[in-house]
Amino acid sequence: MCGLMNLMFILNIFNIIFSSIKLREKELEILKSIGMSKRQIIKMLIIEGIFYGTIGIICGVSISIGISYLLYLLMSNTIVDTFKIAILNIIMSTIITYVIIAIIVIISQRKETKDIINKIKI
């Protein structure tokens, strides 16, 4: 179940970032024409991806902590232990999220660059 949710998350982030690059194709070409290097464009897209990831992490962590606490309250008469937040798991998932976003941005940029080169050849 968790693996399927992670796969859906990765595909969703890939779709958001790739669609953003595809929709802004002309804008990226203009930035290249005025002297922005490929590295600077990738850096810009990674920062944008980090922004998307940060918003997703804040929303996801807030909602998951809230739901976990509600479940704890519902089962508090059967559970003897106190409510604890898994900070290490949150940190690990945050780091993994940012790594996945960076990889997706680089893959999307390479694919988009190949598409632009193929358009020029035709």
PEPE-V77925 format. One record per residue. PHI is phi in degrees with one decimal (none if undefined). OMEGA is omega in whole degrees, 0 to 359 (999 if undefined). Layout:
BEGIN
{{PHI & OMEGA} {PHI & OMEGA}}
END
This chain:
BEGIN
{{none & 181} {-65.5 & 178} {-62.6 & 178} {-65.4 & 178} {-65.5 & 178} {-64.9 & 177} {-62.5 & 177} {-63.4 & 178} {-62.0 & 181} {-63.1 & 179} {-65.2 & 179} {-66.2 & 178} {-63.1 & 178} {-58.6 & 180} {-63.2 & 180} {-62.7 & 184} {-69.8 & 180} {-63.9 & 178} {-64.0 & 178} {-61.1 & 179} {-66.6 & 182} {-65.1 & 181} {-70.7 & 182} {-101.8 & 183} {-57.2 & 181} {-66.8 & 178} {-61.4 & 179} {-66.0 & 177} {-65.9 & 177} {-64.8 & 178} {-62.1 & 177} {-66.4 & 184} {-70.7 & 179} {-89.8 & 171} {113.1 & 178} {-77.0 & 182} {-79.2 & 179} {-60.6 & 179} {-63.1 & 179} {-67.1 & 178} {-66.6 & 178} {-62.2 & 179} {-61.4 & 178} {-62.1 & 181} {-69.7 & 177} {-66.1 & 178} {-62.9 & 176} {-63.4 & 177} {-64.3 & 177} {-63.6 & 177} {-61.3 & 177} {-59.7 & 181} {-63.5 & 180} {-64.2 & 178} {-62.5 & 179} {-63.5 & 180} {-66.8 & 180} {-60.9 & 179} {-64.6 & 183} {-64.0 & 180} {-66.6 & 180} {-61.4 & 181} {-65.9 & 182} {-67.5 & 177} {-65.7 & 178} {-62.1 & 179} {-66.4 & 179} {-62.3 & 180} {-68.5 & 176} {-62.8 & 177} {-64.3 & 177} {-62.0 & 179} {-64.5 & 180} {-66.8 & 183} {-106.9 & 185} {-64.5 & 179} {-76.9 & 178} {-104.8 & 181} {-103.5 & 181} {-89.9 & 184} {-72.6 & 178} {-87.1 & 179} {-75.4 & 179} {-131.0 & 176} {-97.4 & 182} {-82.7 & 184} {-64.8 & 180} {-60.7 & 178} {-65.5 & 178} {-65.1 & 179} {-63.8 & 180} {-62.3 & 180} {-67.9 & 176} {-65.1 & 179} {-62.2 & 179} {-62.1 & 178} {-60.6 & 181} {-66.8 & 177} {-65.5 & 179} {-62.2 & 179} {-62.7 & 180} {-61.7 & 179} {-63.2 & 181} {-64.9 & 179} {-63.0 & 180} {-64.5 & 178} {-63.4 & 180} {-63.3 & 180} {-64.7 & 178} {-64.1 & 179} {-64.3 & 180} {-65.3 & 178} {-63.0 & 178} {-63.7 & 179} {-64.9 & 180} {-66.7 & 179} {-63.3 & 179} {-64.7 & 178} {-67.0 & 181} {-67.6 & 182} {-66.3 & 183} {-77.9 & 999}}
END
